[in-house]
Amino acid sequence: MTRAAIDPGVSTSDQTAPNPIGRPHDPIRQVDVWLGEEELGFLSRAISERWITEGHHATAFATAIREFAKTDYMVFAPNGTLGLYLGLLVLDLPRGSEILIPSFTFYGSAAAAVFAGLKPVFVDCYPDTFNIDIEDLESKVTPSTSAIMPVHVYGQICDMDGVLAVARKYKLKVIEDAAQAFGVHFNGRHAGTFGDVGVFSFFSDKSIAMGEGGALFFQSEILYERARMLRNQGRANSGTFEHPELGMNFRITDLQAGIRQIPTDPRASTEPLETVMQTPEWAWRHQTDEGASQLRSHTLPDTDHDGSQGGSPELSE
């Protein structure tokens, strides 16, 4: 019996071939993964090489990410939520201490904090960007506060100048939830490079899609080396059965690393990242006249803005 190629939870009657974008009756897909023959080729290569765990494809992908984001210290994680959990373990914050998190975010932000033994305290957000309100952030600091987790929502980076000012004033750690912000810059710096730790997601609806996957950036070599041990079962490198420290398995696979798009990697998709990132907006713009007029009338805050609105995404440097 032949299996129907359908999405989980969708009846066969709902499965229709996608029409070219631009016709008025076409729906906008919630997730439209940018995949093609090149990604299929990478998967086939990994299978033919008979090395499907984290290997040289992952190494090449990591190098491309470091070069693109201009960061020295980076590791992979299985997904964004576990990346946040790993980042909090690396920071080794006091159990039971408070972490300040914006009230508008995904479940994984607070869940990671709870599993790390922390108490989430929610902070108001600006109504025009949905990012963390700096004035309310400072008002929520108590003697029990140990860290801030700003979340860059919908590709708009938080006011990191304001976040860092509060962090310095009260000696707090900063872990950026940059799950939705790969390719986003603020004052010439990539999201996730401002705090002690920055965490990204490569879920299917993100700028870079691997199905599942994530990455962590670190400000210091000390945090980076701690993460290498924690994510690889207490050892810095695989291939040995000597485990000098406690750790777990936060690795990815070379199969996942083959499904990615980043312009600085010559083996990756030839479609530039900025094209992929603009696709949902382009689809909406072409969907209806109303959508086009709304897009033209709505302007995001400037990246050079010094106030509390934060910065808008820069799709290229």
C-alpha angles and dihedrals in degrees: 000000000000116000116229114238098234138143115260112267095013121112120234089244089064094052107101129159111259115255123219111280114254104057113116094235096051115111120226110242116231089220123021107172116212101230134143147150094306093059090047088052092054091051091049091049093052091049093047090050088054091224109113101152122086104309144126095327089057090046091053091047091050091051091051092050093050092050094046096047095034094232127140101202122053139143134180127246131192091250142338096272093052087043090060090047091050091047091052091049089052091052089053094209120188111275112251093021121131127257120195113229129174115254091231107067144098121287092250094069094064095032091058090051093050093049088050089057097255133129114236115222113191123226128201120254134219110262094224099050103018088225127130117293108234096205093051089043092061092044090058096055113113134169086267094057115111106165150010124226108195113191121212101216124206095346095307113121120223123246091273092177088062094043093050092047090057091044093052093045093054099028095244130159118239125215113180118215095212095160091131098035111074107139093021120125135193119196090345096309127109119245113262094036097088103068132054087264133016123195129200135188127218095191117145094269096051132098089262113034125202097154088251130005144103145196137218128211122202133200095211138042090230092062091043093053091047089053092050090057096043095048096047103050097271098312132097095224135026123239096065133090093210109106110182093178141027116270146146136222112274096150129129130212135251087241089063092044089058091061101068141100124214125147099222092060108083091203094054130089114307089223106100118241092241090060092052091048093051096048099092091049090047091051092051092045090056096041101076139352088243092057091049093051092048092051092050092050097046117081124183122221116278120261089229092052110126096197134085098285096083123212136305122234120278106207093200135015 
